[in-house]
Amino acid sequence: MGCSGEGPAAEAVNVTATSAAPQAEADDGLRYISLSRPLMGTIFRINVVSTQEIAEPAIRAAFAEIARLEDALSEWREDSEISRINREAGRAPVTVGPDVLAVVKAGLDVSRWSEGAFDLSWAALRGMYSFPPHEERVPSARDLRRQLPLVRYQDIIVDEAASTVFLRRAGMAIGTGGIGKGYALDRAGEVLREAGINDYMIFGGGQVQVHGQRGSRDWRVGIQHPRQQGQNSYFAALEATDVSISTSGDYEHAFFRDGRRYHHIIDLQTGLPVDKSMSVTLLAPAGLYADALSTAVFAMGAERALEMLRTIDYRAEAVIVDGNCRVHTTPGTDARLRLNVELRDGLLPDCTP
């Protein structure tokens, strides 16, 4: 639910370079090149179709941009702008740079659109749950009653002219875990395009951004079955280009206690894990909004979320698996969605609520 990490680390994971068009009559030097690097508490992977000479410095520059954003957006670094905003809650506005201002403004947009199902001030609940194995923790009802009133996006005040952010009440906190990685994908994509790379796929923490094509077709992004694990656990795929895709699911950072599944996406009215959805895959023009909207749609449940997507002044599409294993889609996914399984009366097979 937040950005984390200890800073730049060397690229060492999943480095490949293969021919981008093996059937071509002449080798034009294009290769499918992939580099990975741990950042923001996850692994970012950038895949491009380009020449080796252009790709490697461009990818490293994109990673450097993500690392720069981590410095500003991290909730865990005491000197980050987000941490300064949280320290000054109830006291004074904090001057921020354009990146934090953009993230906070987008977070407030989605908070309003979803009527608080996504709320940028969720971080007042940080630390109440713990998900690592053997360290699981569930907060008491008393603790939730104490903290939930501090989750209120209406008390986040942005002054664009002064470039400041102010949290009205002491104890409030904003968290970028549900929005920051999407923005990082946007900025990394800009770096690649400025270097002349138009065909790429960037992964980072449940977010994917695709641009251009891989060979002669659009990029293909799998959608995981929420109740299956492993390499062949994708029940569908989306063929897409020039779009960001974000997935939220109840199967990550989860444990069972007293017959209930506890996971990291919280109903901000009750403080308990959302039980209306199993997974949401959302497509949007920008990662900044895809990241936050996938969380909002998950928390709202299919009926309310589909109505929101129909009415907001922002183009987004979604594939939703609800809490009863039923698959819902928006009209814009019809030409892009490729099912790997046969739905039974709209229900996902091999799925248990």
Secondary structure, DSSP 8 states (H G I E B T S, - for coil): ------S-----EEEEEEES-TT-SS--S-EEEEEEEEETTEEEEEEEEE-HHHHHHHHHHHHHHHHHHHHHH-SS-TTSHHHHHHHTTTT--EE--HHHHHHHHHHHHHHHHTTTSS-GGGGGGTTS-B-STT--B---HHHHHHHGGG--GGGEEEETTTTEEEESSTT-----TTTHHHHHHHHHHHHHHHTT--SEEEEETTEEEEES-BTTB-EEEEEE-TT--STT-EEEEEEESSEEEEEEETTSS-EEETTEEE-S-B-TTTSSB--SEEEEEEEES-HHHHHHHHHHHHHH-HHHHHHHHHHSSS--EEEEEETTSBEEE-GGGTTTEEESS--BTTB-TT---
